[in-house]
Each structure stands twice: as structure tokens, then as C-alpha cells.
Amino acid sequence: MKTKSAIVIGFIIWMIAILCYTIAGSIAASQQLEYLPGTVLFIVVMPLVWFGADYYYKNDNKTHGYWVGQTMLLTAAALDALITVPVFILPMGGSYYSFFTASEFWIIAFEFLAVATLYYYIRVYPKNTTSKA
């Protein structure tokens, strides 16, 4: 597995996702749409992880999608712990516990793993099995 590549892709996904979440949050605050940021994040993560996996698999076709997704997810979660929670959550009265135990966090985490795994089985696995036949 090309761990450095998966970490860099996870970092890029996290940056774009935080940007989208922040923009949606500012729109939601002005129009009282409290679920908009989470919904936007849920929608945005799918193509981000898909394109991230697409970029990753240009250089590696052996690593299972679950492991790629897990590495990208752990990168994003580490950045959440180091940046997102202290900058956005703690000042608003939240905590690390409330952030990392929220169902929204775990839905997005599952989405990371599911999309990366699906990408593997749709785009990578068929090529690996037909080339061995």
C-alpha cells in the first residue's frame, strides 16, 4: 500500500470537506437551516472519496479499497482532532467526546469506507481478476 499517497489524498478530502461544511454552515446560520452543513458534508464526501480512490489507484491496483478508505478516514479523523474540534467545536461549547460520538461522524466514517470499498470492487477488482484468468 502506498500509505503516503492515501494520507495526502485524505488530507485533500478533509480540506475540501471542511471548506464545504463551513460554507454550508454560514448559509445555514443565516437562514436557520440547522441540518444543512451535515447534509452537504454527507453529499460531498461521496464524490470526494470516489475521486480520491480513483487518483490513488492510478499507482496501485493491489491494495483493497477498505484499507485505502481506512487510511484516508484516519487521516481526516486525525485532522479533525487536531484542527476541527479545537477551532470549530470547542469555542461553541462542544467537546471532543461530543464530536467523536456523534452519529453524524460515524455515518461519514462509514461512508468513507463504503465508497472506497465500492470503488475497489467496481473499478479495480474486475481488472485484477480478468488479468489472472
C-alpha positions as CSV (number, residue, x, y, z in Angstrom):
1,M,0.0,0.0,0.0
2,K,1.2,3.5,-0.8
3,T,0.4,4.9,2.6
4,K,1.8,8.4,1.9
5,S,-0.4,8.8,-1.1
6,A,-3.5,7.7,0.8
7,I,-2.6,10.1,3.6
8,V,-2.2,13.0,1.2
9,I,-5.5,12.2,-0.5
10,G,-7.2,12.0,2.9
11,F,-5.8,15.4,3.7
12,I,-7.1,16.9,0.5
13,I,-10.5,15.3,1.1
14,W,-10.6,16.7,4.6
15,M,-9.7,20.2,3.4
16,I,-12.4,20.3,0.7
17,A,-15.0,18.8,3.1
18,I,-14.2,21.4,5.8
19,L,-14.5,24.2,3.3
20,C,-17.9,22.9,2.0
21,Y,-19.1,22.3,5.6
22,T,-18.0,25.9,6.6
23,I,-19.8,27.5,3.7
24,A,-22.9,25.4,4.3
25,G,-22.7,26.4,8.0
26,S,-22.6,30.1,7.2
27,I,-25.6,29.7,4.9
28,A,-27.5,27.6,7.5
29,A,-26.8,30.2,10.2
30,S,-28.3,33.0,8.1
31,Q,-31.4,31.0,7.1
32,Q,-31.9,28.8,10.2
33,L,-31.2,25.5,8.3
34,E,-29.5,23.6,11.1
35,Y,-29.1,20.3,9.2
36,L,-27.7,21.8,6.0
37,P,-24.0,21.5,6.9
38,G,-24.2,17.9,7.8
39,T,-26.3,17.1,4.7
40,V,-23.8,18.9,2.5
41,L,-20.9,17.1,4.1
42,F,-22.7,13.7,3.6
43,I,-23.3,14.5,-0.1
44,V,-19.8,16.0,-0.8
45,V,-17.9,13.1,0.8
46,M,-19.2,10.6,-1.7
47,P,-17.6,12.1,-4.8
48,L,-14.5,13.2,-2.9
49,V,-13.7,9.7,-1.7
50,W,-14.6,8.3,-5.1
51,F,-12.2,10.7,-6.9
52,G,-9.6,10.2,-4.2
53,A,-9.7,6.4,-4.7
54,D,-9.6,7.0,-8.5
55,Y,-6.4,9.0,-8.1
56,Y,-4.9,6.5,-5.6
57,Y,-5.5,3.5,-7.9
58,K,-3.6,5.1,-10.8
59,N,-0.4,4.0,-9.0
60,D,-1.6,0.9,-7.0
61,N,-4.0,-1.8,-8.1
62,K,-3.3,-4.4,-5.4
63,T,-4.5,-2.7,-2.1
64,H,-8.0,-3.5,-1.1
65,G,-10.3,-0.5,-1.1
66,Y,-11.2,-0.9,2.6
67,W,-7.6,-0.2,3.6
68,V,-7.3,2.8,1.3
69,G,-10.6,4.1,2.7
70,Q,-9.5,3.4,6.3
71,T,-6.2,5.3,5.8
72,M,-8.0,8.3,4.3
73,L,-10.6,8.2,7.1
74,L,-7.9,8.0,9.8
75,T,-6.1,11.0,8.2
76,A,-9.3,13.0,8.2
77,A,-10.2,12.0,11.8
78,A,-6.7,12.9,13.0
79,L,-7.1,16.3,11.3
80,D,-10.5,16.7,13.0
81,A,-8.9,16.0,16.4
82,L,-6.0,18.4,15.7
83,I,-7.8,21.2,13.9
84,T,-11.6,20.9,13.5
85,V,-12.5,20.3,17.2
86,P,-10.2,22.9,18.7
87,V,-11.1,25.6,16.1
88,F,-14.8,25.0,15.5
89,I,-16.3,22.7,18.2
90,L,-14.7,23.8,21.5
91,P,-15.4,27.5,21.1
92,M,-19.0,26.7,20.6
93,G,-19.2,24.7,23.8
94,G,-18.7,21.3,22.3
95,S,-16.2,18.7,23.2
96,Y,-14.0,16.0,21.7
97,Y,-16.4,13.5,23.2
98,S,-19.5,15.0,21.6
99,F,-17.8,15.3,18.3
100,F,-16.4,11.8,18.0
101,T,-19.5,10.1,19.5
102,A,-22.0,12.0,17.2
103,S,-23.9,9.7,14.9
104,E,-23.1,12.1,12.0
105,F,-19.4,11.5,12.5
106,W,-19.8,7.7,12.3
107,I,-22.1,7.9,9.3
108,I,-19.4,9.9,7.4
109,A,-16.8,7.4,8.6
110,F,-18.9,4.5,7.3
111,E,-19.3,6.5,4.0
112,F,-15.5,6.8,3.6
113,L,-15.1,3.1,4.0
114,A,-18.1,2.1,1.9
115,V,-17.3,4.4,-1.1
116,A,-13.6,3.3,-1.2
117,T,-14.6,-0.3,-1.0
118,L,-17.2,0.0,-3.6
119,Y,-14.7,1.8,-5.9
120,Y,-12.3,-1.1,-5.4
121,Y,-15.0,-3.7,-6.3
122,I,-16.4,-1.7,-9.3
123,R,-13.2,-0.4,-10.9
124,V,-10.1,-2.3,-9.6
125,Y,-11.1,-5.9,-8.6
126,P,-12.6,-6.8,-12.1
127,K,-9.3,-5.8,-13.7
128,N,-7.3,-7.8,-11.3
129,T,-9.4,-11.0,-11.7
130,T,-9.6,-10.8,-15.5
131,S,-5.9,-10.3,-15.9
132,K,-5.2,-13.5,-13.9
133,A,-7.5,-15.7,-16.0
